[in-house]
Amino acid sequence: MPSFADTGRSAAPAEELWKLLGDPARFPEWWAGHPDFPLPQLAQSAQDGRRVVIACRVSDLRFEWRLEPEADGTRIDVLVDVPEREATRLDEQRDMIRRSLEQLAEVAAATPL
């Protein structure tokens, strides 16, 4: 299964990013892909408030988002698993994740505390 990882940073605290990642209703605020994606989806979060897994039930794409607090904000890591039948979309997914990371970081940083 093809996969790739990307990393971004936000000036926002992890709690603000968590609010965006953990609430599927807020995905349109930062998700750079198709406006209906990742619907239908499965979103699972870790108890520690630092990891969210979003999996598309239609295409079987899997996105694992991890948050790591840093002194000046939060590091955002994402690991993407792309099923073989979707491998032709790998470059498209890399671009979409890069744009989503940037938008997520910006939206979270713009949210008042």
C-alpha positions as CSV (number, residue, x, y, z in Angstrom):
1,M,0.0,0.0,0.0
2,P,1.5,3.3,-1.0
3,S,1.9,5.9,1.8
4,F,3.5,9.2,2.5
5,A,3.9,11.6,5.4
6,D,4.0,15.4,5.6
7,T,4.6,17.8,8.5
8,G,3.4,21.4,9.2
9,R,3.5,23.8,12.0
10,S,0.9,26.1,13.5
11,A,1.3,29.0,16.0
12,A,-1.9,27.7,17.6
13,P,-1.9,25.5,20.7
14,A,-2.7,21.8,20.1
15,E,-6.1,22.3,21.7
16,E,-7.3,24.6,18.9
17,L,-6.0,22.2,16.2
18,W,-7.7,19.3,18.1
19,K,-11.1,21.1,17.9
20,L,-10.8,21.3,14.1
21,L,-9.4,17.8,13.6
22,G,-11.8,16.1,16.0
23,D,-15.0,17.5,14.6
24,P,-16.1,16.3,11.2
25,A,-18.5,19.2,10.9
26,R,-15.5,21.5,10.9
27,F,-13.6,19.7,8.1
28,P,-14.8,22.2,5.4
29,E,-13.0,25.0,7.3
30,W,-9.6,23.5,6.5
31,W,-9.9,20.4,4.2
32,A,-8.5,21.3,0.8
33,G,-9.9,18.3,-1.0
34,H,-13.3,17.6,-2.4
35,P,-15.9,19.4,-0.2
36,D,-17.8,16.2,0.5
37,F,-14.6,14.3,1.5
38,P,-14.0,12.7,3.7
39,L,-17.7,11.8,3.9
40,P,-18.7,9.1,4.5
41,Q,-15.8,8.7,6.9
42,L,-14.8,7.2,10.1
43,A,-13.0,9.6,12.5
44,Q,-11.3,8.1,15.5
45,S,-9.4,10.1,18.1
46,A,-6.9,9.0,20.7
47,Q,-7.5,9.5,24.4
48,D,-4.5,11.7,24.8
49,G,-5.9,14.4,22.5
50,R,-3.0,14.2,20.1
51,R,-4.1,11.8,17.3
52,V,-7.0,11.6,14.9
53,V,-7.5,9.0,12.2
54,I,-9.8,9.8,9.4
55,A,-10.7,7.0,7.0
56,C,-12.8,7.3,3.9
57,R,-15.2,4.4,3.7
58,V,-15.6,4.7,0.0
59,S,-12.0,4.9,-1.2
60,D,-10.3,3.4,1.9
61,L,-7.9,6.3,2.1
62,R,-6.6,6.7,5.6
63,F,-5.2,9.9,7.2
64,E,-3.5,9.8,10.6
65,W,-3.1,13.3,12.1
66,R,-0.7,13.7,15.1
67,L,-0.3,16.8,17.2
68,E,2.9,17.6,19.1
69,P,3.0,20.7,21.3
70,E,6.1,22.8,20.8
71,A,7.3,26.0,22.6
72,D,6.0,28.3,19.8
73,G,2.9,26.3,18.8
74,T,2.2,22.8,17.5
75,R,3.8,20.5,15.0
76,I,1.3,18.7,12.8
77,D,2.3,15.3,11.3
78,V,0.1,13.4,8.9
79,L,0.6,9.9,7.6
80,V,-1.5,9.0,4.6
81,D,-2.2,5.4,3.4
82,V,-3.4,5.1,-0.2
83,P,-4.9,1.7,-1.3
84,E,-3.3,0.2,-4.5
85,R,-6.4,0.8,-6.5
86,E,-6.1,4.6,-5.7
87,A,-2.3,4.7,-6.4
88,T,-2.7,6.8,-9.5
89,R,-4.0,9.6,-7.2
90,L,-0.9,9.7,-5.0
91,D,0.5,13.0,-6.4
92,E,-3.0,14.5,-6.1
93,Q,-3.2,13.4,-2.5
94,R,0.2,14.8,-1.6
95,D,-0.8,18.2,-3.0
96,M,-4.2,18.1,-1.2
97,I,-2.6,17.2,2.1
98,R,0.0,20.0,1.8
99,R,-2.8,22.5,1.2
100,S,-4.9,21.0,4.0
101,L,-1.9,21.2,6.5
102,E,-1.4,24.9,5.6
103,Q,-5.1,25.7,5.9
104,L,-5.5,23.8,9.2
105,A,-2.5,25.7,10.7
106,E,-3.9,29.0,9.5
107,V,-7.5,28.5,10.7
108,A,-6.4,27.2,14.1
109,A,-4.0,30.2,14.6
110,A,-6.8,32.6,13.6
111,T,-9.2,31.2,16.2
112,P,-9.4,33.4,19.3
113,L,-8.5,31.7,22.5
